[in-house]
């Protein structure tokens, strides 16, 4: 309830009690129902003018322009920062969605970052310098069921050295493929396993 409404009630409810103003007229003047007027009357009789005060509290807090600028500045300093992190870092007493709305307002919500670790392309100089072992995800075959694929590739030639489909994802299957490849092509200097 606004302060001016409270002061208006403080002046009008005693007039209602004295019979100078009717409940209908008072309801029309304040823009509420007659039932609300009778509640105000009862609270005034029990607690006096203090009973007319609205003691409800809201958790709605407006951010000032200075707070908004601090949020934008903090986000621009580290574009990877989340709304929750910015809120906690600045000590704001608002929900993280409020901070997120400010990100949206300033077009900071869809900022893409450069990858943390740059992608470096490499290729082995000679055959058998590097083998890559790929552990593929499972694939469903209608008659067999779920199967996993294991492939071993030479990095220089991109030649498939060994591979196989297996019904279970076990380490022994990787070693079996590795054994077949090494028996046929020799041992590599390095092995890179990708999942």
N, C-alpha and C positions, 0 to 999 in steps of 0.2 A: 504494500500500500504506500502511495506517495505521501510525503509530509503534508502537502496542502490538503489532501483528502482526510488525513487524520485530524488536522486542525478544524476542518469543516465538521467532521463528526463530533468532535469535542464541543463544538458550539451548538450543534443541532439536536443531539440526543437529549440534553437536559430540557430543551424546548418540547420534545416529544413527551417526556415524563410529566411536564407541567400541563400538557394538553394544548399547547399553542400551535403545534404542527401535527398533522395526521401522518400515520405510517405510510399511506399511499402517496401523499404529497412528498414526503421525505425520500421514498423509494424512487420516485420520478426525478427528483432533484439530483440524487446521487447516481442514478442509472443502475439500480440493483433491484432485487425483488423485495417484497414485503417480509418474506421469511428472513432475509438477511438483516432487515431493519430490526426485527424482533430479537435476533441473535445479538445485535449490537446493544439493544436495550438491556437484555439479560446480563451481558458482560459488563455493561456500565454499572448496573445495580450491584453486581458481585464484587467488582474490582475497582470501580471508579473510572476516571479518565484513562488510567493506565491499561485497563481492560480493552480499550478501543485500539490500542497500538497493535500493529502487525509484527509479531515476534519471529516470523519465519525468516530463515536465512537461505540464501542461494549459494551454490558453488560456482555460479557463473561469474567469471572475472574477465573484464575487458583488458585487452593489451593496449598499452599506450603506443604512440608512434615511435617513441624511443625504444620500447621493447621490440617492436617489429623491425626496426633498423638493426638492433643487436642480433636478432634471429637471422636476418638476411646476411649480415656480415659474418657471423659464425659459420653459416652454411657455405658461403663463398670461400672462406679460408680452407675448408675441407669438404669438397663436394660429396665425399663418401659418407658424411655424417647423417645419421638418421634423425627423425623428428624427436624421438625419445631422448637420444643423446644430447641434442641441442637444448631441449627443455631442462634436462637434469644439469647440464653444464652451466646454464645461465640461472638456474635456481628459480624458474618460473612456476607459479602455482596454477597451471592450466593443464588441460588434457593434451596428450601428444597430437591428437587430431587437429587441435587449434593451431599448433605449430605447423602441421602438415598443410593446412589451408593457406598459411602464409607462404609456404614453399610454392604452392600451386599459383597463388596470386602473383608471385614474382618469377614464375616459370623456372623454378629450381627443383621441381619434383621429378623430371625425366632427364636428369643429367647423366650422360654416360661417361664413365671413367676410362682412362687408358688401362690396359691390362697390367696387373701388379708385376707379373714377370713377363718380359717381352718374349715373344715366340721367336726362337732361333732355329733356322733351317740348317740341317746338317746332313751330310752324306758320307758314308765311309769311303776311304780312298781305294781299298782293295777288297776283293771278295774274302769272306770269312773274318773280316775285321770286326763286324758287328752283326749279330742276329737279333731280330725282333720277334718276341713271342706275343701273339695277340690272343687274349682270352675273350672270345665273343660271348654275348648274352645268349640266353636260351631261346630256342625256336621250337614251335610245336609242329610235329609231323602227325598226320592223321592216324597212321597205323602204329607208329613207334611210340609217340608221346613227346615229351620235352627232351630236347638234345642240346648239348653245349658244343661249340666249335673251338678247337685249339689249332692255331696256325703258327708256323715258324718260317720267317722270311729273312733272306739275306738282304742287308740294307743297301749294299752297292748295286746289285743286279736286280733287286726287287723280285727275285725268284723264290717261289714257294719251295722250301726244303722238305717240310713234312707238315702233316696236319691230320685231324681226325674229328669225327663226331662221337660224342660220348653221352650216355644217358644220365650220368652224374658228374657234378663238378668236383673232381678230386685232384689232388696234387700229383698223384701217381700217373694220371693221364698226361699231364704236362711233361713229366719225366720220360714217359714212354715215347712221346713225339720227339723230345730232345735226344733221346738215345738213338732213335731211327735216323735222325738228321746227322748226328755226329758220326755214326757208323758209316754213312754213305759219303759225307762231304768233309769230314775231319772236325776238329774242335775250333770254335771261334775264339777271338781274343776277348770280346766282350759280349754280354747278353743284355738286352733291354726288354723288360716285360711290361706290356701295356694291358690294362684291364678295360 
